[in-house]
Protein backbone atom coordinates (compact mmCIF):
# COMPACT_ATOMS: atom_id res chain seq x y z
CA UNK A 1 0.00 0.00 0.00
CA UNK A 2 2.92 2.36 0.68
CA UNK A 3 5.21 1.28 -2.18
CA UNK A 4 4.37 4.39 -4.21
CA UNK A 5 4.86 6.82 -1.32
CA UNK A 6 8.22 8.56 -0.98
CA UNK A 7 9.28 10.78 1.93
CA UNK A 8 9.69 14.40 0.82
CA UNK A 9 12.71 16.18 2.29
CA UNK A 10 12.03 19.79 3.26
CA UNK A 11 14.30 22.68 2.30
CA UNK A 12 14.38 23.76 5.95
CA UNK A 13 15.88 21.01 8.11
CA UNK A 14 14.98 19.94 11.63
CA UNK A 15 18.33 21.31 12.87
CA UNK A 16 17.64 24.63 11.16
CA UNK A 17 14.35 24.92 13.03
CA UNK A 18 15.89 23.95 16.39
CA UNK A 19 18.69 26.49 15.93
CA UNK A 20 16.17 29.21 15.10
CA UNK A 21 14.12 28.50 18.23
CA UNK A 22 17.13 28.29 20.58
CA UNK A 23 15.73 25.47 22.69
CA UNK A 24 15.42 21.73 22.34
CA UNK A 25 12.17 20.16 21.10
CA UNK A 26 10.35 18.02 23.63
CA UNK A 27 7.14 16.07 24.07
CA UNK A 28 5.67 16.59 27.54
CA UNK A 29 3.31 13.63 27.88
CA UNK A 30 0.92 14.35 30.77
CA UNK A 31 -0.86 11.20 31.95
CA UNK A 32 -3.26 10.64 34.83
CA UNK A 33 -6.87 9.97 35.71
CA UNK A 34 -9.74 12.11 34.52
CA UNK A 35 -9.93 15.10 36.84
CA UNK A 36 -6.30 14.75 37.95
CA UNK A 37 -5.41 18.21 36.68
CA UNK A 38 -3.52 17.26 33.51
CA UNK A 39 -4.96 20.02 31.32
CA UNK A 40 -4.72 22.65 34.05
CA UNK A 41 -1.07 21.87 34.75
CA UNK A 42 -0.23 21.54 31.05
CA UNK A 43 -1.73 24.99 30.42
CA UNK A 44 0.23 26.48 33.31
CA UNK A 45 3.47 24.99 31.96
CA UNK A 46 2.65 26.17 28.45
CA UNK A 47 2.19 29.73 29.72
CA UNK A 48 5.48 29.63 31.63
CA UNK A 49 7.37 28.31 28.61
CA UNK A 50 5.76 30.91 26.34
CA UNK A 51 6.86 33.67 28.70
CA UNK A 52 10.41 32.27 28.59
CA UNK A 53 10.34 32.69 24.81
CA UNK A 54 9.89 29.01 23.99
CA UNK A 55 7.92 27.86 20.95
CA UNK A 56 5.17 25.54 22.16
CA UNK A 57 1.88 23.90 21.33
CA UNK A 58 -0.60 22.09 23.56
CA UNK A 59 -2.71 19.13 22.44
CA UNK A 60 -5.64 18.52 24.79
CA UNK A 61 -7.59 15.26 24.81
CA UNK A 62 -11.06 16.78 24.54
CA UNK A 63 -10.00 19.32 21.91
CA UNK A 64 -8.45 16.68 19.67
CA UNK A 65 -11.61 14.57 19.87
CA UNK A 66 -13.56 17.49 18.41
CA UNK A 67 -11.64 17.13 15.14
CA UNK A 68 -8.78 14.75 14.37
CA UNK A 69 -10.13 11.93 16.53
CA UNK A 70 -13.86 12.63 16.51
CA UNK A 71 -14.48 9.25 14.86
CA UNK A 72 -13.05 7.37 17.87
CA UNK A 73 -14.88 6.07 20.91
CA UNK A 74 -13.52 5.09 24.32
CA UNK A 75 -13.19 1.33 24.07
CA UNK A 76 -9.68 -0.10 24.41
CA UNK A 77 -9.09 -0.37 20.64
CA UNK A 78 -10.11 3.23 20.00
CA UNK A 79 -8.03 4.46 22.93
CA UNK A 80 -4.97 2.82 21.40
CA UNK A 81 -5.67 4.46 18.03
CA UNK A 82 -6.28 7.80 19.75
CA UNK A 83 -2.82 7.69 21.29
CA UNK A 84 -1.19 6.53 18.04
CA UNK A 85 -2.63 9.49 16.13
CA UNK A 86 -1.65 11.96 18.83
CA UNK A 87 1.89 10.61 18.82
CA UNK A 88 2.17 10.99 15.04
CA UNK A 89 0.92 14.57 15.20
CA UNK A 90 3.31 15.28 18.07
CA UNK A 91 6.21 13.96 15.98
CA UNK A 92 5.43 16.56 13.33
CA UNK A 93 5.53 19.31 15.96
CA UNK A 94 8.82 17.91 17.31
CA UNK A 95 10.26 17.97 13.81
CA UNK A 96 9.28 21.65 13.66
CA UNK A 97 11.34 22.20 16.83
CA UNK A 98 8.46 22.85 19.23
CA UNK A 99 7.89 21.85 22.83
CA UNK A 100 4.63 19.93 22.67
CA UNK A 101 2.35 19.29 25.63
CA UNK A 102 -0.17 16.43 25.41
CA UNK A 103 -2.83 16.09 28.10
CA UNK A 104 -4.41 12.64 27.72
CA UNK A 105 -5.40 9.97 30.20
CA UNK A 106 -3.46 7.43 28.06
CA UNK A 107 -4.16 4.67 30.59
CA UNK A 108 -2.01 1.86 29.19
CA UNK A 109 1.74 1.48 29.76
CA UNK A 110 2.19 -0.19 26.36
CA UNK A 111 0.65 2.77 24.52
CA UNK A 112 2.83 5.27 26.34
CA UNK A 113 5.87 3.10 25.62
CA UNK A 114 4.96 3.14 21.93
CA UNK A 115 4.61 6.93 22.07
CA UNK A 116 8.05 7.14 23.71
CA UNK A 117 9.59 4.95 21.02
CA UNK A 118 8.04 6.95 18.18
CA UNK A 119 8.86 10.34 19.70
CA UNK A 120 12.48 9.49 20.54
CA UNK A 121 14.73 11.15 23.08
CA UNK A 122 12.52 14.22 23.50
CA UNK A 123 9.75 12.20 25.20
CA UNK A 124 9.12 13.27 28.80
CA UNK A 125 6.46 11.39 30.74
CA UNK A 126 4.75 13.60 33.32
CA UNK A 127 2.67 11.57 35.77
CA UNK A 128 -0.10 13.74 37.22
CA UNK A 129 -0.57 11.52 40.26
CA UNK A 130 -3.89 12.34 41.89
CA UNK A 131 -5.74 9.80 44.07
CA UNK A 132 -8.97 8.46 42.58
CA UNK A 133 -11.03 9.78 45.49
CA UNK A 134 -9.82 13.33 44.84
CA UNK A 135 -10.49 13.07 41.10
CA UNK A 136 -13.93 11.68 41.79
CA UNK A 137 -14.66 14.43 44.30
CA UNK A 138 -13.64 17.10 41.77
CA UNK A 139 -15.53 15.43 38.89
CA UNK A 140 -15.42 18.67 36.81
CA UNK A 141 -17.40 17.16 33.91
CA UNK A 142 -19.70 14.93 35.95
CA UNK A 143 -18.18 11.86 34.31
CA UNK A 144 -17.47 9.86 37.48
CA UNK A 145 -21.09 10.25 38.55
CA UNK A 146 -22.24 8.95 35.16
CA UNK A 147 -19.71 6.10 35.26
CA UNK A 148 -20.85 5.04 38.74
CA UNK A 149 -24.44 5.07 37.49
CA UNK A 150 -23.47 2.81 34.58
CA UNK A 151 -24.14 5.49 31.97
CA UNK A 152 -20.51 5.46 30.74
CA UNK A 153 -18.72 2.22 29.97
CA UNK A 154 -14.94 1.80 29.73
CA UNK A 155 -14.34 4.68 32.13
CA UNK A 156 -10.77 4.76 33.40
CA UNK A 157 -10.43 4.18 37.12
CA UNK A 158 -13.97 2.80 37.45
CA UNK A 159 -14.72 0.20 34.76
CA UNK A 160 -11.43 0.32 32.85
CA UNK A 161 -7.92 0.14 34.35
CA UNK A 162 -5.33 2.87 34.65
CA UNK A 163 -1.74 1.61 34.56
CA UNK A 164 0.40 4.12 36.42
CA UNK A 165 3.85 5.00 35.04
CA UNK A 166 6.66 3.04 36.63
CA UNK A 167 9.49 5.54 36.04
CA UNK A 168 8.13 8.89 34.82
CA UNK A 169 10.61 11.66 34.17
CA UNK A 170 8.43 14.00 36.23
CA UNK A 171 6.17 12.77 39.05
CA UNK A 172 3.63 15.33 40.25
CA UNK A 173 1.86 14.37 43.48
CA UNK A 174 -0.92 16.90 43.15
CA UNK A 175 -2.45 16.25 46.56
CA UNK A 176 0.79 17.68 48.02
CA UNK A 177 1.34 20.72 45.78
CA UNK A 178 -0.34 23.65 44.09
CA UNK A 179 -0.81 24.04 40.34
CA UNK A 180 1.95 26.65 40.36
CA UNK A 181 4.36 24.29 42.14
CA UNK A 182 3.52 21.45 39.76
CA UNK A 183 4.07 23.64 36.69
CA UNK A 184 7.35 24.95 38.08
CA UNK A 185 8.57 21.38 38.67
CA UNK A 186 8.05 20.57 34.98
CA UNK A 187 9.79 23.76 33.82
CA UNK A 188 12.67 23.15 36.22
CA UNK A 189 13.12 19.64 34.80
CA UNK A 190 13.53 21.11 31.31
CA UNK A 191 16.02 23.68 32.61
CA UNK A 192 18.04 21.07 34.50
CA UNK A 193 18.27 18.95 31.34
CA UNK A 194 19.52 21.94 29.35
CA UNK A 195 16.51 21.78 27.02
CA UNK A 196 15.44 25.37 27.61
CA UNK A 197 17.43 28.45 28.68
CA UNK A 198 17.43 29.72 32.25
N, C-alpha and C positions, 0 to 999 in steps of 0.2 A: 504493500500500500504506500510505502514511503520511498520506493526506489526512484521516483521521478522528482523528489524534493531535495534541493541542495541548499545548504546553509549559506546565507548572504552575509559577507563580511562588510561591516560598516566603515565608512571613511574616518569616523571618529572612534578611536579605540577605547576599551574599558579603562586602560591606564591614563589615557588623555582625560577622561571624565573624572577619574579619581584625583588626578593632579589639579584639575580646575577647582574641585570642591574643597580640597585641602583637609579632608578627613577620610577615614577608611569606611567603605560600605559595610553595613551590618544588617542582619535580620534579627530583630528582637521578637522572639516568639513567646508571647504571653499565654500561658495556659493555666486553667483553674476552673472550678465549678461556676455554674451560672450564678451571678450575684456576688462573685468573689471580689470584684472591683477591677477586673482586667482592663476594661475600656476606660475607666476613670483614671487608672494609673498610667495606661498607655498614652492617654491624652495629655496628662501632666508631664510625662517624659518628653513627648513630642514638642510641647510648648517650650520646655527648658532647652532642648536641643536647637530649636528654631532660634531662640534668643541668643544662643552661642554661635549662631551663624551656620549651623549645619543644614544640609539639604535632606529633608525627610519626607516620608509619606506614611500614613497610617491606614491600614486595612482592618476594618471592623467587621466582625462576624455577621451582624444583622444587616449592615450596609451592603455587603457583598451579596447576600441572599436576596437583595432587592433587584439585582441585575445579573451579574456573571453566573451566580449559582441559584437563580430563582427556580430552576427546574429540579432542584434536589430536595429531598425530604430529610428526615432525621433518623432513618434506620441505619444500621451499622454500615451497609454498603454505600449509602449516599454520604455518610459522614466521611468515609475514606476518600471518596471522590472529591468531596468538598475541600479536604485538606490538600489533596494532590493539585487541584486547580490553583488554590491559594499559593502553594509553594512555587508553581510554575510562574505565576504572576510576580511573586516576590523575586524570583531569579532575574526577571527582566529589570526590575527596579534596582537590584544589586548590580547588574551589569551597567546600569546608568550611573552608578556610584552613590546611590542614596542610602540612607539609614531607614530601613523599613520596620515599622511596628505592625504586628499582627495580633489582634485580640480575638482568640477563638478558644472554645472549650478544649478542642482537640484531645479527647479523652483517652486515646489509645497510645501506649508507648511506641508500638510499631510504626504508627503513622508519623509521630514526631521524629522517630529515628530516620524514616524515609525523607522527611523534610530536611533534616540535618544533612543527610547524605547528598541530596540534590543541591542544597544551598551552599555547601562547602564550609570553609573555615570561618565565614562571617556569621554563622548561625549561633545565636545566644538564646538559650532556653531560660525564660523568666517564669518561675513557678509562683503564681499568686495563690499562696497557701492560706485559705480561709476555711475554718471548720464549717461543715455542712449546716450545723444548727444556726450559725450566724448568717450564712447565705439564705437559708430558708426563712429566717426572721426578717431579713431585708426584703426579699422577694420583690424587687422593684417592678417586675413585669407581671406579677401574679402567677408565674409559671409553676412554682412549687405547689401552690394551692390547687391548681388544675391537675398537676401530676398526682398528687395525693388522692384526688377525687377520681382518678382514672381517666380523666379527659385528655391527657397527653401520654402517649406511649413512648418508650425509648427515651425517657428523660434521665439525663446523667445525674447520678447520685441517688436516684430514687428507683427507677426501673431499668437502668442501664449503668454499667460500671464506669468509674473514673479511675484510671491508672496513673497514680502520682509519679512525677519525675523522680528518678533515683539519684541523679547527680546534676541538677540544674546549675547553670553558670551563676544565676542569681536566684536566691530563695527569699521571697518576701512573705514574712509571717504577719499578715495584715491585722491580726487581732492584737498585735503588740506595737503597731506603728501607725502613724498618720499617712495620708495620701502623699503629703509633701516629703516625708521621710522615705517612703517607698520609692517615689520618683527619683529622689536624690541618690538613693542606693544604686539604681540602674545607671544613672548618669556617671556616678563615681566609678562604677565598674568599667565603663567605656574609657574614661580618663586614665584609669590605672593600667589598662591594656594598651594605651597609646593610640586608640582608635579615633579619638577626638582631641582637639587642643584644650589645654587648661584655660 
